[in-house]
Amino acid sequence: MARAAAVLFDLDGTLVDSAPDLAGAANDLRVARGLEPLPYERLRPMVGTGARGMVGAAFGLAPGDEGFEPLRDAFLARYAERLLQTTRVFAAVEPMLVSLESAGLRWGIVTNKAMRYAEPVVRGLALDVRAAALIAGDTTPFSKPHPEPLFEAARRLALAPGDCVYVGDDHRDIVAGRAAGMRTLAAAWGYLGRGEPIDAWGADAVLENPAALLNWLELA
């Protein structure tokens, strides 16, 4: 438990469930190329790694491989067409946000998603009028795990980084938060990736569900 002046969240896999649209875009590409769609469960863990991870999971290609860049561009174009087809705020996240707001605690978003995708999603889910800040992957010259996006969020909130808590569902979220001097919380309901297990990330706490944040902040 720790008091905080503001809570910052990762977007995909922490605040919103965008995996169906991202996985759908990857499978659209596979079908267009005469391949069978992959099971959703195989693609979901890689959502947090963005286009690189989705192309890797769907086609077995990595940056630098022949054919990777055209597939990445095609994936992003397809995803842009279906940003909000099935993407929703996690059901258990909404009451948690309401509780933060009722307690007068500001919250913001720090994501590696480029602003051209992040802003329409945040606006389309009516989070733009509630979030005190939206920092995207291209807002600063750096993206997570570099701490600069989190420093920028703290600046926009006129807070010291140490007065903020960062919540995310990927190891790099915890790395970035710790480097920024923020307390870090790992969101176990998120996508988590295929790297180290969540308990090995070094977060201050692992939250099994969004309501656990309220308990950690002593708001419940």
N, C-alpha and C positions, 0 to 999 in steps of 0.2 A: 504494500500500500504506500502511496505517496500523494501528497497534494500537488496539484498542477494548476497553472493559469490557463492552459489551453491544451487541447488534444489534437494531434495531427494524425491523419490516416493515409495509408496507401489507398488506391482506388480499386483496381481490379482484384477480386478475391478477398478484400477486406471490407469495403463499403458496398460494392456492387458485385453481383454475379454476372459477369460478362462472358463466362466460358462457353455457354451455348452458342453465342454469336461468333466468337473467335474460332471455336471448333467447327462451327458450321461453315465459316469462310474457308477453312482449310479443306474440309471435305468437299465443298463446292469445286475447289481447284482439282482435287483428285478425280471427281466424277467427270469434270470437263476434259480431263486427260485420259479418260478410259479406265480409271482405277476404281476399285471398290472403296466406299467410305470406311473410315476407321471407327472403331467403337469410341463413343464419347469418353469413356473412362480412360482410354489410352491418351487422349489429347488433353484432358482437363488439367493434369498436373503441370503441363508445360505452358499454360496460359500466362503465368507471371513472367515468362522470359520473352514475351512479345513476339514479333514477326520472326525473329531468328529462331526461337524455340518452336514455334508452330510449323515453320517450314522444315525444321529438322525432324520434328515428330512425324510430319505427314509425308515427307519425301526422303528423309535420310541424308539431307544435304546441310552443310555448314558454311558459314562465310568463307569465301575463298574457293569453294568448290565450283566447278563449271556448272552453270545453270542456276546457281543459288540466287543471284540478284534479280533475274527476270521473275523467278517464282516469288521472291519476297515482294517485289513491286505488284505482281498480280494479286498476291494475298492481301496486301494493304488496300488495293483498289476494291477488291471484293468485300473486305471488312467495312470499308467506308460506306458501302451500299446497305449494310445491315446492322449499323451501330446499335440500334435500339429495337431490333426485331423481337428479341427475347430477353435482353439485358434488363435486370431489375435490381433495386436495392435489396440486399438480403433481408428476408422477412424479420429476423431477429435484430437486425441493425436499426431499423426504424424506431422502435420504442427506446432503444439505447440512446439514439441521437436526441429524441424528445426529452429524455431525462437530463442529458447534458445541457440542453438549451433551457430547461426549466430551472436548472441549478445556476444558470448564468455563466456557464463555462463555454467559451468560444471553441470552435473546432474548424480545422482546415484540411485540405487535401494536398498531398505531395506524391505525385505519380511519375513514373518514367514514360507514360503514354504521351505521345506528342500532343501539343495543344490542339491541333486540328482535329483530333479524335476525342481528346479528353473534354474539351469545352462543350461540344454538342451532347456528349453523354451526360455530363453534369447538368447542363441546362435542361435536357430532355427529361431527366428524372427530378427536376425541380430542386436540385441541391444547390444550384448557383445562388439562390436568394438566401440560403442558410449558411453556406460555408464562408468563413471569414477570409479565406485565401485559397487560391488554386494555383499550385506550382506544378507545371508539366515538365516532361523530359527535356524540352527545348527552351524552357524559361530562362535557365542559366546556361553557361557554357559546359556544364557538367550534369551528369545524371547519377542516380544512386548506383553503386554504393558510395560515391563521393558525397560528403556532407553538405556541399554548397546549396543544393535545393532546400534542405532543411534550414540552413542558415537564412536563406531568402524568405522562407515562410515565417520564421521568427521575426525577421526585420519588418515584414509587412504587418505583423501583429503587434509590433512595438514591444516585443518581449525578449528577454535573454533566452538563448537556447535551452539553458538548464531549467527554465520554468515550463518547458513544454514536454509532453509525452508523445512518443511516436509509436503507432500501432501498424504492423504490417504482417503479411503472410509469406514473405520470402526472406531467405537468409540475408540478402543484400539490404533489406530494410533495416534489419537489426544492426548490421555493420555500419550503415549510414547514420543511424540514430545515435549509436554509441560514439562514432567519430565526431558528431555534432555536440556531444555532451548532454544529450537528452536521455531520459529514461525510456526504455524500449520494451514493448509488449508484443509478443508473437501471437498472431491470430490463427488458432488451430482449425477454425472453420474454413480457412482459405485453401489456396491451390497447392502451396508448400513446395512444389518442385520435386526433383528427384535427387537432390544432393544430400547433405547431412540431415539427420532427423531433427525435428524442431527443438527437442530438448538440448541439442548440442549447439544451438545458435548463439547462446550467451545473452539472451534477453533477460530483463529483470523479472519477467513472469511470462508464463504461457497461459493465454486465455482460451479456455475450452469453448466459450460461446460469448457473444457480445455483452450479455448481461454481466459477465465476470468483470468487465471493465468498470462497471458501476461499483461493484464490491471493492475492487482494487483502489478506486478513488474515494471510497467511503461515501458514496452517494446513494447507496441502497441499504 
